[in-house]
């Protein structure tokens, strides 16, 4: 594992949540915490170390014999005054008023670590009952989105703020801005495809379009004509645009990359009110094996009605493992449905090693305030969960939603690279998602063109491009398990 710079962190006590947050913040700045308890009446003389820089995590500023860095602790997670500081975040810098000097010591006037925990553990999502049609947390209710901070990995920014203070105040080189944690690369992007549909040429779709056409005849004859022409155009197609697994595989091989394919695992082809596919279909099973044999990854795409039911998920996992012929280690839930902390707990019980559900269904950016993978945390039971969350930061359908009338290849590329630039800046590792049905030139020509341009652009950068399981393996090699 990677050698991290030891930093002595002093406090009168450390909760599990605080240790979790401090560990996550320090990893981002190439550091490792040595947790040290302050002895009663001994404030000051225990903070100096000839070898390690130090930090004091204290409820009130302390005058010490040695110049120190102090972070003010509070006992409330997501304290309003701390969140107010984040609200004032602008132009990439925190307000200077939150950093003070005391007899040569630097005092960070808010609980940076509690804020990191608040965002990483998704504390604000523990309150249910305000979800959308699929019982998903709405981005419009999210703190980061509400304050236009969704495209800023705020946890990473807070970590870098602390790293800069440590380097400057202690004259210690952490070199966190130059770190290359991902097989010698500056950052990592995991390519992923949720396989929701594999058949576009179907009688059910033709009937649906026909009914839509009939309903719209009186209201809009041109609209009705478009539906009928769509039926004719699809019937005339020699090949089904949705059956494009081999096209994606060919593209990967041509570019020397690999990706993760998240498959539904159904006995029947109807699920969640839509036509899907059977995992034991001979052609699908053959394609899955070939994808796996050619260095791509097969992951589990859990059904909407299954994610809270471990017995159902076990059956889905077993069917998928039978199809691929090996253990499945990664998951993304259908519709990006996630319940905190139960989803992580169930994933762990299933023996899954990583999850990549944590992205918004209606926005882009950093839902947990980070572009770094992190292990889940159960804020109720107060313990970490051995499931690595790989942040999902871009999804094709969301780009359709937010770009709307301005949707075109250039707009898709620009929006995606805006997010990728942040990942590169903070040396993170994230997932991006293009469904297979968005990578067909008939229905989504702009997406297919943009996807190719994005890959070509990434190949010019110092980035590891590959599967999400590859990101998990790189993480373990560098930082280990929680």
KAVENHU-V250705 format. One record per backbone hydrogen bond with DSSP energy under -1.0 kcal/mol. NH is the residue of the N-H (numbers start at 0). CO is the residue of the C=O. If there is no record, write none. Layout:
# KAVENHU-V250705
nh	co
NH	CO
NH	CO
This chain:
# KAVENHU-V250705
nh	co
1	477
4	29
6	31
7	52
8	33
9	54
10	35
18	14
19	15
20	16
21	17
22	18
23	19
24	20
25	21
26	22
27	23
28	25
29	26
30	25
31	4
33	6
35	8
37	10
41	38
46	43
54	7
55	68
56	9
57	70
69	105
70	55
71	107
72	57
82	78
83	79
84	80
85	81
86	82
87	83
88	85
89	92
92	89
97	94
98	95
99	106
101	104
104	101
105	67
106	99
107	69
108	97
111	109
114	110
115	111
116	112
117	113
118	114
119	115
120	116
122	117
124	121
125	122
131	135
134	131
140	137
141	138
145	141
146	142
147	144
148	143
151	148
153	151
154	368
156	152
157	153
158	154
159	155
160	156
161	157
162	158
163	159
164	160
165	161
166	162
167	163
168	164
169	165
181	184
184	181
185	461
186	461
187	427
188	463
189	429
190	465
191	431
192	259
194	261
195	193
201	199
205	201
206	202
207	203
208	204
209	205
210	206
211	207
212	208
213	209
214	210
215	211
219	215
223	219
224	220
225	221
226	222
227	223
228	224
229	225
230	226
231	227
232	228
233	229
234	230
235	231
242	239
243	241
247	243
248	244
249	245
250	246
251	247
252	248
253	249
254	250
256	251
259	190
260	296
261	192
262	298
270	273
273	270
275	268
278	265
280	277
284	280
285	281
286	282
287	283
288	284
289	285
290	286
291	287
292	288
293	289
294	291
295	290
296	258
298	260
299	329
300	262
305	302
306	302
308	305
312	308
313	309
314	310
315	311
316	312
317	313
318	314
319	315
320	316
321	317
322	318
323	319
324	320
330	353
331	299
333	301
335	332
336	333
342	338
344	340
345	341
346	342
347	343
348	344
349	345
350	347
351	346
352	328
353	328
354	387
355	330
358	356
364	392
365	149
368	365
373	388
375	386
377	382
381	377
382	377
384	375
386	384
387	352
388	373
389	354
391	357
392	430
395	432
398	394
399	395
400	396
401	397
402	398
403	399
405	402
406	403
411	407
412	408
413	409
414	410
415	411
416	412
417	413
418	414
419	415
420	416
422	418
423	419
424	420
425	421
427	422
428	370
429	187
430	390
431	189
432	393
433	191
437	434
438	435
443	439
447	443
448	444
449	445
450	446
451	447
452	448
453	449
454	450
455	451
456	452
457	453
458	454
459	456
460	457
462	460
463	186
465	188
470	466
471	467
472	468
473	469
474	470
475	471
476	472
477	473
478	474
